[in-house]
Amino acid sequence: MDDRRKKLKFRAWRRGFRELDLILGPFADSKLESLDDAGLDAFEALLNGDDQEVYAWVTDAADAPAEFETPTLEQIRAFRTQMAARS
């Protein structure tokens, strides 16, 4: 795993908003290696976003602005749904 992915993985688990950590952390563990540069950029943009807003976008409680509405966000939403189905 390269340095960028390691840093993103660390940040995904340690945002300080536990509900979001429990979605983004496992997503990073499972999917970060398969993301291309555009996917990594989109993931990093989400990590730079406001916790409450990102959580609302990931859980479909609010629409994400166009610049955040990416295939990566769709992958995170699908991952969250799969996690919830397993519970």
C-alpha positions as CSV (number, residue, x, y, z in Angstrom):
1,M,0.0,0.0,0.0
2,D,1.4,3.4,-1.0
3,D,1.7,6.3,1.4
4,R,-1.3,8.2,0.1
5,R,-3.6,5.2,0.7
6,K,-2.1,4.6,4.1
7,K,-2.8,8.2,5.1
8,L,-6.4,8.1,3.7
9,K,-7.1,4.9,5.5
10,F,-5.8,6.4,8.8
11,R,-8.0,9.5,8.3
12,A,-11.0,7.4,7.4
13,W,-10.9,5.6,10.8
14,R,-10.1,8.7,12.8
15,R,-12.5,11.5,11.8
16,G,-13.9,12.0,15.3
17,F,-17.4,11.4,14.2
18,R,-17.9,7.7,15.1
19,E,-20.9,6.9,12.9
20,L,-18.9,8.1,9.9
21,D,-15.8,6.3,11.0
22,L,-17.7,3.1,11.1
23,I,-18.7,3.5,7.4
24,L,-15.6,5.1,5.9
25,G,-13.0,3.0,7.9
26,P,-14.3,-0.4,6.7
27,F,-14.8,1.0,3.2
28,A,-11.2,2.1,3.2
29,D,-10.1,-1.3,4.5
30,S,-12.0,-3.1,1.8
31,K,-11.9,-0.8,-1.3
32,L,-9.1,1.7,-1.1
33,E,-6.6,-0.5,-2.9
34,S,-8.9,-0.8,-5.9
35,L,-9.6,2.9,-6.3
36,D,-7.8,4.7,-9.2
37,D,-6.5,8.3,-8.8
38,A,-9.9,9.9,-9.5
39,G,-11.4,7.6,-6.9
40,L,-8.8,8.5,-4.4
41,D,-9.3,12.2,-5.1
42,A,-13.0,11.8,-4.6
43,F,-12.5,9.9,-1.3
44,E,-10.0,12.5,-0.1
45,A,-12.5,15.3,-0.9
46,L,-15.0,13.5,1.3
47,L,-12.5,13.2,4.1
48,N,-11.9,17.0,3.8
49,G,-15.7,17.7,4.1
50,D,-17.8,18.5,7.1
51,D,-18.6,15.4,9.1
52,Q,-22.3,16.1,9.4
53,E,-22.7,16.9,5.7
54,V,-20.7,13.9,4.5
55,Y,-22.6,11.6,6.8
56,A,-25.9,12.9,5.4
57,W,-24.7,12.3,1.9
58,V,-23.4,8.8,2.6
59,T,-26.6,7.8,4.3
60,D,-28.8,9.5,1.6
61,A,-30.3,11.8,4.2
62,A,-29.3,14.7,2.0
63,D,-28.3,15.2,-1.6
64,A,-24.6,15.8,-2.1
65,P,-23.5,18.8,-4.1
66,A,-22.6,17.9,-7.7
67,E,-18.9,18.0,-7.1
68,F,-19.2,15.3,-4.5
69,E,-21.6,13.1,-6.4
70,T,-19.0,10.7,-7.8
71,P,-18.7,7.0,-8.5
72,T,-16.7,6.8,-5.2
73,L,-19.6,8.2,-3.2
74,E,-21.9,5.7,-4.9
75,Q,-19.6,2.9,-3.9
76,I,-19.6,4.1,-0.3
77,R,-23.4,4.2,-0.3
78,A,-23.6,0.7,-1.7
79,F,-21.0,-0.5,0.8
80,R,-23.0,1.0,3.7
81,T,-26.1,-0.7,2.4
82,Q,-24.3,-4.1,2.3
83,M,-23.0,-3.6,5.8
84,A,-26.4,-2.8,7.1
85,A,-27.9,-5.9,5.4
86,R,-25.3,-8.1,7.2
87,S,-26.3,-6.7,10.6
